[in-house]
Amino acid sequence: IKTLYPDYTITLTGHSLGGTLAIQMSKDFGDKAVVFNAGHTPLSSSQETKDLPIKFYTKKGDIASMTGGRSYKDVRLVDTDDKNALEAHKMNNFEVFFLVMEEKTTLMMVIGTEQ
């Protein structure tokens, strides 16, 4: 992708497992990431991820993402209403409102979603 679009800024994004993959790719390649209820692998330490350009959105009550919140410097807790653990994990808890794309400056890669 970087070879095909050298003038673009890549922002990785994903929900749940897709968010975990976006975090790993951010670690590997240094790209920005915006993740939603991403899981956190025990194979990665918070020291490895703390200074990465990752915006970590998590919903109160979500089990998958609760262990990773302290591993990132930019964590956004969505605390709108009480939901059970399965409901809290769904992507529809987040309003998709981000990224104005300008020609030849931003290319967003959607890595995967899970609902």
C-alpha positions in Angstrom: 0.0 0.0 0.0 2.8 2.5 0.9 4.5 1.8 -2.4 1.3 2.3 -4.4 0.4 5.5 -2.4 3.6 7.1 -1.2 2.0 10.5 -0.7 -0.8 9.2 1.6 -0.9 9.0 5.4 -2.2 5.6 6.4 -4.5 5.2 9.4 -5.3 1.6 10.4 -8.6 0.9 12.0 -10.6 -2.1 13.2 -13.1 -3.4 15.8 -12.4 -6.4 18.1 -10.0 -8.8 16.4 -9.6 -6.2 13.6 -8.5 -3.6 16.2 -6.0 -6.0 17.6 -4.5 -6.6 14.1 -4.4 -2.8 13.6 -2.5 -2.4 16.8 0.0 -5.1 15.7 0.4 -3.4 12.3 1.0 -0.1 14.0 3.7 -1.7 16.1 5.3 -3.3 13.1 5.1 -0.3 10.6 4.6 2.8 12.8 1.3 3.9 11.2 -1.5 5.6 13.2 -4.4 3.4 14.4 -7.9 4.1 15.6 -9.4 1.0 17.2 -12.7 0.1 18.8 -13.1 -2.5 21.6 -9.8 -4.1 20.5 -8.5 -7.1 22.3 -5.1 -7.0 23.9 -2.6 -9.7 23.5 -0.7 -10.9 26.6 2.3 -11.3 24.3 2.6 -7.5 24.0 3.8 -5.3 26.9 2.4 -1.8 27.7 5.9 -0.5 27.2 5.7 -1.6 23.5 2.4 0.2 22.8 2.3 3.2 25.2 4.0 5.6 22.8 2.5 4.4 19.6 0.1 6.7 17.7 -3.0 4.6 18.7 -6.4 6.0 19.6 -8.1 3.2 21.7 -11.9 3.5 22.0 -13.5 1.2 24.5 -17.1 0.8 25.8 -17.8 0.4 29.5 -18.5 -3.2 30.2 -16.7 -4.6 27.2 -14.6 -7.7 28.3 -12.4 -8.0 25.2 -10.9 -4.5 25.5 -10.9 -4.0 29.3 -7.4 -5.4 29.7 -5.8 -3.2 27.2 -6.9 0.3 28.2 -3.9 1.0 30.4 -1.5 0.1 27.6 -2.2 3.2 25.4 -1.7 6.8 26.0 -4.9 7.9 24.1 -7.8 5.9 25.5 -11.4 7.0 25.1 -14.0 5.4 27.3 -17.5 5.5 26.0 -19.8 5.4 29.0 -23.2 6.2 27.7 -25.5 3.6 29.2 -25.2 0.2 30.9 -25.2 -2.8 28.7 -24.3 -6.5 29.2 -20.9 -7.7 28.1 -22.1 -8.9 24.7 -24.0 -5.7 23.9 -21.1 -3.5 25.1 -18.8 -5.2 22.6 -20.8 -4.4 19.5 -19.5 -1.8 17.0 -22.9 0.0 17.0 -22.0 1.5 20.4 -19.7 3.9 18.6 -20.8 6.8 16.3 -18.6 6.7 13.2 -17.7 10.4 12.8 -14.1 10.6 12.0 -11.7 11.3 9.2 -12.3 13.8 6.6 -10.3 12.4 3.7 -8.4 14.9 1.6 -7.1 13.9 -1.8 -3.6 12.4 -1.7 -3.2 13.0 2.0 -5.1 10.3 3.8 -5.9 6.6 3.0 -7.7 4.6 5.6 -7.3 0.9 5.7 -10.1 -1.1 7.3 -8.6 -4.2 8.6 -11.6 -6.1 9.8 -14.8 -5.9 11.8 -16.7 -8.3 14.0 -20.2 -8.0 15.4 
